[in-house]
Amino acid sequence: MNASSTPYAALDERIGAINDVLNAASVLVWDSRTMMPAGGAASRGQQIATLTRVALDMLLHADTARALDTAEAAAQQTAPEDPRRAMVAQVREALELHRRVPAALTQQRAALRTEAQAAWIEARARSDFALFAPHLKSTMALSREHADCVGWSGHPYDAMVAAYEPGETAESLRRLFAELRAGILPILAQARARPPARRDFLFRDFPEDGQRAFGRWLAAQLGYDFQRGRLDSTVHPFEVSFTREDVRITTRYNRNFLPASLFGTAHETGHALYEQGVSSAYTRTVFATDLIGLYAVGGTSFGMHESQSRLWENHIVRSRDFWRLHFARLQAQFPAQLADVDAEGFYRAVTHTEPGLIRVEADELTYDLHVMLRVELECALMDGSLGVADLPGVWNETIRRDLGVTVPDDARGVLQDIHWSTGYVGSFPSYTIGNVTAAQLMDSLRRRDAGLDEVIARGDYAALAGQLRDAVWQHGRRFTRDEMLVRSTGRTLEAGPYIAYLRDKYAAAPH
């Protein structure tokens, strides 16, 4: 993709340099979330904003436009499946979108992220929404301005969600969520009608060193390459890549709730496997660069990216077969804490269904209800029918309505997620889309390979990784989410396999 002396060479050079700048910004983001002292937030925000502006200026420069014109002319002479056609189309789309959005607005949004994130961290620590409210108000105002510049017809939220899930709208999400709710609620009722699993041992004292050691083993077992990555701790777990050769993950350790780090690590490992699996030929190209959101990332959409994390977290690590095989290792890591538990008891505990307050700790059956309420509130914030000042009260009432639980404070309510502080308005639907996509991919892989489950049950995760690398990872951003789904499953996004997966796992007793 980077061959010199071709009609594409100048464009390759421009995009490669933009990718370099965005990766440098990502390094600063990683540091701000893991090691940066709190006092550095304001200046760090300006640094990231400057690099974002530099990348945008490079994209909008006349040299990029001239290089694109030359590359487009050459690409038109190639076969329809030639990747160069997708490359120039993605650059053209990004150029046209960013020409509609003032550069000053893009820089404002980038500058706000780090400062708002620092305010969110303090507000969450103090459980005081008022400390974060002014920053959220600014975030929503800039998001509405951005949506107006991009353009929308049905709802201003459409312009925001399109940055993460191209093709989705507030209306398409409403239909998807209605189908999922109708399918999930009866399964949830069946699961909750059974006697609750014993879970007291999950809340014992699990030293952080032991959790960290098991987490490193877990990530490596799933295929994460520590020669091209590292595992650190943070307030809110995330994965970030600086090309496929440096893909980092984080988790959080709760000494009195073991699953937080177990499944947080598995989740972020799934993201990292995607980034480490992108074809090396796509390094520093548009297929490893989100030119719309101005991020250096190889995943084709947030939902497809999330499908990989949810697939490994839920279909693999939260499975009965996984703990039958590996519980003894966890028990050896924490012999006193898990002495009175066996593999089946542990599995039933970590798949126990009970509505709770925290999205990242939610079980599979209630998780999507958390996502749905956030999307509902985001839409209301975007169209102005909900004011920031009223958000905590409405949040608490919506949680009570959908999950039947009472929110005791802001930290476990409206302040629990990092997304709004980083300006990711419109990204929440990706979590549920990821769940649906993961189940659709697994359903298709099982239909093609009847022995796949037996191989996985033996602990051979390389076989699954190889199939996912072929179907998803290697392509980076070359194909859209639905194009990739059609290529790998023969169908665009559909909820049926996900509902069937949940029914098989949770409706039968014992699960």
ZAMARGU-4260 file (C-alpha; in steps of 0.2 Angstrom, whole numbers, plus 5000, padded with zeros to 4 digits):
<rodrens>
0) 5000/5000/5000 | 5015/5012/5002 | 5024/5008/4986 | 5034/5023/4980 | 5033/5030/4962
5) 5014/5026/4960 | 4999/5037/4957 | 4996/5033/4976 | 5013/5037/4983 | 5009/5056/4987
10) 4992/5051/4996 | 5000/5037/5005 | 5014/5049/5012 | 5001/5062/5017 | 4990/5049/5026
15) 5005/5041/5034 | 5010/5057/5042 | 4993/5061/5048 | 4992/5044/5056 | 5009/5047/5064
20) 5002/5064/5072 | 4986/5055/5078 | 4996/5041/5086 | 5007/5054/5095 | 4990/5062/5101
25) 4985/5044/5107 | 5001/5042/5117 | 4996/5058/5126 | 4978/5052/5129 | 4985/5035/5136
30) 4997/5045/5148 | 4982/5056/5153 | 4972/5041/5159 | 4985/5031/5167 | 5000/5041/5174
35) 4997/5060/5172 | 4996/5070/5188 | 4979/5079/5190 | 4987/5096/5188 | 4992/5092/5170
40) 4974/5091/5163 | 4973/5109/5156 | 4989/5109/5147 | 4987/5091/5141 | 4971/5096/5133
45) 4979/5109/5123 | 4993/5098/5118 | 4981/5085/5111 | 4970/5099/5103 | 4985/5105/5094
50) 4990/5088/5087 | 4972/5086/5082 | 4972/5102/5073 | 4989/5098/5065 | 4982/5082/5058
55) 4966/5091/5052 | 4976/5104/5044 | 4986/5091/5035 | 4971/5082/5029 | 4963/5098/5022
60) 4979/5105/5014 | 4979/5108/4996 | 4993/5095/4994 | 4981/5081/5001 | 4968/5086/4989
65) 4979/5086/4974 | 4986/5069/4979 | 4969/5063/4981 | 4963/5068/4964 | 4978/5059/4956
70) 4974/5043/4967 | 4956/5044/4962 | 4959/5045/4944 | 4971/5029/4945 | 4958/5020/4956
75) 4944/5022/4944 | 4954/5011/4932 | 4956/4997/4944 | 4944/4982/4948 | 4929/4985/4959
80) 4937/4975/4973 | 4954/4984/4973 | 4957/4991/4990 | 4963/5007/4982 | 4945/5011/4978
85) 4940/5010/4996 | 4955/5020/5001 | 4952/5035/4990 | 4933/5034/4994 | 4936/5035/5013
90) 4948/5050/5011 | 4936/5059/5000 | 4922/5056/5013 | 4933/5063/5027 | 4938/5078/5017
95) 4920/5083/5012 | 4914/5081/5030 | 4928/5091/5038 | 4926/5105/5026 | 4909/5107/5033
100) 4915/5108/5051 | 4925/5123/5056 | 4943/5118/5061 | 4941/5129/5077 | 4926/5118/5082
105) 4936/5102/5080 | 4950/5110/5090 | 4938/5116/5104 | 4931/5098/5105 | 4948/5091/5107
110) 4954/5103/5120 | 4938/5100/5130 | 4941/5082/5132 | 4956/5081/5143 | 4949/5095/5155
115) 4932/5088/5155 | 4939/5071/5159 | 4949/5077/5174 | 4934/5086/5180 | 4924/5070/5178
120) 4937/5060/5188 | 4936/5072/5203 | 4917/5073/5202 | 4916/5054/5202 | 4928/5053/5217
125) 4917/5066/5227 | 4901/5059/5220 | 4896/5077/5215 | 4888/5079/5198 | 4889/5098/5200
130) 4908/5098/5197 | 4906/5090/5180 | 4890/5098/5175 | 4898/5114/5167 | 4909/5103/5156
135) 4895/5092/5151 | 4885/5107/5146 | 4900/5113/5135 | 4901/5095/5128 | 4883/5095/5123
140) 4883/5112/5115 | 4899/5108/5105 | 4891/5092/5100 | 4875/5100/5094 | 4885/5113/5084
145) 4895/5099/5076 | 4879/5089/5071 | 4872/5105/5063 | 4888/5107/5053 | 4889/5089/5048
150) 4870/5089/5043 | 4856/5078/5049 | 4837/5076/5044 | 4829/5065/5057 | 4837/5069/5073
155) 4853/5078/5078 | 4859/5062/5086 | 4860/5054/5069 | 4876/5065/5065 | 4884/5060/5081
160) 4881/5041/5080 | 4886/5041/5062 | 4904/5044/5067 | 4904/5028/5077 | 4892/5017/5068
165) 4890/5023/5050 | 4872/5020/5044 | 4864/5020/5061 | 4851/5033/5066 | 4841/5037/5081
170) 4826/5028/5072 | 4836/5013/5067 | 4842/5011/5085 | 4824/5013/5091 | 4819/4998/5080
175) 4834/4987/5085 | 4832/4991/5104 | 4813/4987/5103 | 4817/4970/5095 | 4830/4966/5108
180) 4820/4972/5123 | 4805/4961/5117 | 4817/4946/5116 | 4828/4949/5132 | 4814/4953/5145
185) 4806/4936/5144 | 4823/4927/5146 | 4827/4939/5160 | 4811/4934/5169 | 4815/4916/5167
190) 4833/4918/5174 | 4827/4928/5189 | 4814/4916/5193 | 4827/4903/5198 | 4835/4902/5215
195) 4850/4915/5215 | 4868/4908/5214 | 4879/4909/5228 | 4891/4925/5226 | 4898/4929/5243
200) 4915/4923/5238 | 4917/4936/5224 | 4917/4950/5237 | 4931/4944/5248 | 4948/4952/5249
205) 4958/4949/5233 | 4975/4957/5233 | 4979/4968/5218 | 4995/4959/5214 | 4986/4942/5212
210) 4973/4950/5201 | 4987/4958/5190 | 4996/4941/5189 | 4981/4932/5184 | 4976/4946/5172
215) 4992/4945/5162 | 4991/4926/5161 | 4973/4928/5155 | 4977/4941/5141 | 4992/4930/5135
220) 4981/4914/5135 | 4968/4923/5124 | 4982/4928/5112 | 4988/4945/5117 | 5006/4949/5112
225) 5015/4957/5126 | 5029/4960/5115 | 5018/4973/5106 | 5008/4979/5121 | 5006/4981/5140
230) 4993/4980/5154 | 4991/4995/5166 | 4978/5001/5178 | 4966/5015/5176 | 4949/5023/5183
235) 4939/5017/5167 | 4947/5002/5157 | 4951/5006/5139 | 4962/5000/5125 | 4973/5011/5113
240) 4984/5007/5099 | 4999/5016/5092 | 5000/5005/5076 | 4998/4986/5077 | 5015/4986/5085
245) 5011/4995/5101 | 4993/4991/5107 | 4990/4994/5126 | 4976/4989/5137 | 4971/4994/5155
250) 4960/4987/5168 | 4954/4992/5186 | 4957/4982/5201 | 4943/4981/5215 | 4950/4971/5230
255) 4933/4967/5235 | 4925/4962/5218 | 4936/4950/5208 | 4925/4950/5192 | 4929/4968/5189
260) 4947/4965/5183 | 4944/4947/5176 | 4931/4952/5164 | 4938/4970/5161 | 4954/4962/5156
265) 4946/4950/5145 | 4936/4964/5137 | 4950/4975/5133 | 4961/4960/5127 | 4947/4957/5114
270) 4949/4975/5108 | 4968/4973/5107 | 4967/4957/5097 | 4958/4966/5084 | 4971/4980/5083
275) 4986/4968/5084 | 4978/4958/5070 | 4976/4971/5057 | 4987/4967/5042 | 5004/4975/5043
280) 5002/4981/5025 | 4989/4993/5032 | 5000/5001/5045 | 5000/5021/5043 | 4987/5020/5030
285) 4969/5025/5029 | 4964/5007/5034 | 4972/5010/5051 | 4966/5028/5053 | 4949/5035/5057
290) 4949/5051/5047 | 4931/5056/5052 | 4934/5055/5071 | 4953/5059/5069 | 4959/5044/5079
295) 4973/5031/5074 | 4962/5015/5075 | 4961/5000/5064 | 4943/4994/5069 | 4930/4998/5055
300) 4917/5004/5067 | 4915/5005/5086 | 4902/4992/5086 | 4913/4980/5076 | 4927/4984/5088
305) 4915/4981/5103 | 4910/4964/5095 | 4928/4957/5097 | 4929/4963/5116 | 4911/4956/5120
310) 4915/4940/5110 | 4930/4936/5120 | 4923/4942/5137 | 4906/4934/5136 | 4906/4919/5123
315) 4924/4913/5129 | 4929/4919/5146 | 4912/4920/5154 | 4908/4902/5148 | 4906/4886/5158
320) 4920/4877/5147 | 4932/4891/5151 | 4930/4889/5170 | 4930/4870/5170 | 4947/4871/5162
325) 4955/4886/5171 | 4947/4888/5188 | 4960/4878/5196 | 4973/4891/5191 | 4962/4905/5198
330) 4960/4895/5214 | 4979/4893/5215 | 4981/4911/5213 | 4969/4914/5228 | 4968/4898/5238
335) 4961/4905/5254 | 4948/4916/5245 | 4942/4902/5234 | 4944/4887/5245 | 4926/4883/5247
340) 4921/4885/5228 | 4922/4874/5213 | 4922/4878/5195 | 4903/4876/5192 | 4900/4887/5207
345) 4911/4900/5201 | 4903/4899/5183 | 4886/4901/5191 | 4891/4916/5201 | 4899/4926/5187
350) 4884/4922/5176 | 4871/4926/5189 | 4858/4938/5183 | 4852/4953/5194 | 4849/4971/5189
355) 4862/4982/5196 | 4868/5000/5195 | 4884/4999/5186 | 4885/4996/5167 | 4902/4988/5166
360) 4898/4976/5180 | 4881/4971/5173 | 4877/4953/5168 | 4873/4949/5150 | 4854/4950/5151
365) 4853/4967/5159 | 4869/4975/5151 | 4859/4981/5135 | 4846/4989/5146 | 4860/5000/5153
370) 4865/5005/5135 | 4847/5008/5130 | 4844/5021/5144 | 4860/5030/5140 | 4855/5032/5121
375) 4838/5038/5127 | 4846/5051/5138 | 4859/5056/5124 | 4845/5059/5112 | 4836/5070/5124
380) 4852/5080/5128 | 4855/5082/5110 | 4838/5088/5105 | 4836/5099/5120 | 4822/5091/5128
385) 4833/5087/5143 | 4844/5099/5151 | 4861/5095/5159 | 4855/5101/5176 | 4840/5089/5176
390) 4851/5074/5170 | 4854/5066/5187 | 4836/5065/5192 | 4830/5059/5175 | 4845/5046/5175
395) 4839/5040/5193 | 4821/5038/5187 | 4825/5029/5171 | 4836/5017/5180 | 4822/5013/5192
400) 4810/5011/5178 | 4821/5000/5167 | 4830/4990/5181 | 4820/4992/5197 | 4835/4998/5207
405) 4838/5014/5217 | 4853/5025/5213 | 4861/5030/5230 | 4873/5043/5223 | 4880/5051/5208
410) 4896/5041/5207 | 4886/5025/5205 | 4873/5034/5194 | 4876/5048/5181 | 4895/5049/5184
415) 4899/5031/5181 | 4904/5032/5163 | 4919/5041/5155 | 4911/5043/5138 | 4903/5060/5140
420) 4919/5068/5148 | 4929/5062/5132 | 4916/5069/5120 | 4910/5052/5114 | 4892/5057/5112
425) 4884/5044/5101 | 4896/5030/5105 | 4885/5021/5118 | 4875/5011/5104 | 4891/5003/5099
430) 4891/4992/5115 | 4874/4984/5110 | 4878/4983/5092 | 4894/4974/5097 | 4884/4961/5107
435) 4873/4958/5092 | 4888/4957/5080 | 4898/4945/5091 | 4883/4933/5092 | 4881/4934/5073
440) 4899/4931/5070 | 4900/4916/5082 | 4884/4908/5075 | 4891/4909/5057 | 4908/4902/5063
445) 4900/4887/5072 | 4889/4884/5056 | 4905/4883/5046 | 4915/4873/5058 | 4905/4860/5068
450) 4920/4856/5079 | 4924/4874/5084 | 4916/4873/5101 | 4926/4857/5105 | 4942/4865/5101
455) 4938/4880/5111 | 4933/4869/5126 | 4951/4861/5125 | 4958/4879/5128 | 4964/4881/5110
460) 4959/4899/5107 | 4971/4901/5093 | 4959/4892/5081 | 4945/4905/5085 | 4958/4919/5084
465) 4963/4913/5067 | 4946/4913/5060 | 4942/4930/5067 | 4959/4937/5060 | 4953/4931/5043
470) 4936/4937/5044 | 4938/4953/5053 | 4954/4959/5060 | 4966/4959/5045 | 4955/4970/5035
475) 4956/4985/5047 | 4945/4999/5041 | 4944/4993/5023 | 4926/4987/5024 | 4911/4994/5033
480) 4903/4985/5047 | 4889/4978/5036 | 4901/4974/5022 | 4911/4964/5034 | 4896/4955/5041
485) 4890/4950/5024 | 4907/4944/5019 | 4908/4933/5035 | 4890/4929/5039 | 4881/4932/5023
490) 4869/4944/5031 | 4869/4962/5038 | 4866/4966/5056 | 4852/4955/5064 | 4846/4953/5082
495) 4841/4934/5080 | 4857/4925/5084 | 4860/4936/5099 | 4843/4933/5107 | 4845/4914/5103
500) 4863/4915/5112 | 4855/4923/5127 | 4841/4911/5127 | 4852/4895/5126 | 4863/4902/5140
505) 4851/4909/5152 | 4833/4902/5149 | 4837/4884/5152 | 4840/4878/5170 | 4853/4877/5177
510) 4862/4889/5166
</rodrens>
